Amino acid sequence: MSAPHHLGIRARVSAAQSKSDRTAPFSGAVTMDDEYVACLDPPLIPTEDCSNLSLSSVILDTTAYISADAVFNPTTAVGELSTGALIQVSFCTARPPRLSYLCVHFPGPVLGPDVATVFGPVAGTPAVRCVRDPPLVISTHADRALLRVSIPGSLRVNDHNAFDYFVYTARRRPGSCLLHRLPKPYGLPRFRDQDASIVSCSGTRYVIAVLRNTLSPMEFTLQLYDSDTRRWTSRNLPVHLEPERDMDLPIPDSDADLFFHDTTKAIALESTTVGWVDLWRGILFCNVLDEKPVLRDMPLPKPARCSRGSYRGDPYVQRDISVVALPGQPQMNLIQYVQMGTRVVRSSRWQPVEHSTSGSSSDEHYDVDCYWTATIWTMPVPIASWKDWRKDCTIDVANIVIDNPRHSELLLNALPNPGFT
């Protein structure tokens, strides 16, 4: 996902900011009532020209920011919330490794059924002061981003009425970016963010694909929104054939209560194929626009030995996955999977325990050295077999030698604010 234009916004720049060659595109946060989060102060962006960035060459922050002031620039798109209030979305671009981000503004007063109720906001309150959760970027593909936006002033936290979903489309021609609100898939609870993926199709068409767990461990519900028909459809999909992950990565008996598959993130693989990734175990994938979609299973590479047998907790601590284009071959994609392993080694250094009244050796403790390794695996797209996983490289921190202390000084100089580490 990328932005075709750099924001052209006048801003007040302090002397300290001028030294670091940055602009502050938006004003500071607005004071909020305790029931709502404060406006997120958007980060400073560099003044360098980013107009030549391609639509897929930026790194997009998953948190969108809220601007207290109105923003109009070549990337601004205007839409309407389900309450009838207006919403504006603009794209701030920065050259990698800096993060680009989306910025949201609500230009009018808060609207909706909770306004002027006992626990709701006072009528006429600016909508930007009544946002409970920051907007989130759920998924991106090509020039589109799927956003979840908390409706200003809403008190219905756990149902569809608390959020609206928008698709933001970035375009190169100034003023042509689009913001489309999705109808809500009534009849089912609100889907989880990690279960949804946006897929750009030919022309202006796109689909939103959501894979839900059911009571049956080997059957899932596929929900699809098609921009051509502007409606949601739903069907049940069993896992095709015998799942390979149960042979390669069986769930330990101690974790028998876990799901066969619990999606951590969704990724667009190719054309209209989506993969739903359980970072502990494997990927379920299918072509969502097939007349009869088939849900297939592919295990991930075996986890590092130190974390085998553990399927609980946040997997992002140890692993992540993404789809990347091959250098010089933008039409060829690779699945890139990274996993980390750690080990603790007692060092030769020891220190006496402070305030000890005993003379035993147990009152001495040893320092420990923590080591980590990171392994990168790749898989060509389209997916053929789990045996196509290839180990690209392994990095061991024990082999990283810092023989020149000036290297860290260079890193500090590369930060936007050298005084912030």
Helices and strands as residue ranges (DSSP letters): H 15-19, E 22-23, E 45-46, E 59-60, E 65-66, E 77-80, E 86-92, E 99-105, G 127-129, E 136-141, E 144-150, G 160-162, E 163-169, E 178-181, G 193-195, E 196-200, E 206-213, E 219-226, E 231-238, H 245-248, G 253-255, E 265-270, E 273-278, E 282-287, E 296-299, G 305-307, G 315-317, E 319-326, E 329-352, G 361-363, E 364-380, G 386-388, E 390-396, G 397-399, H 406-414
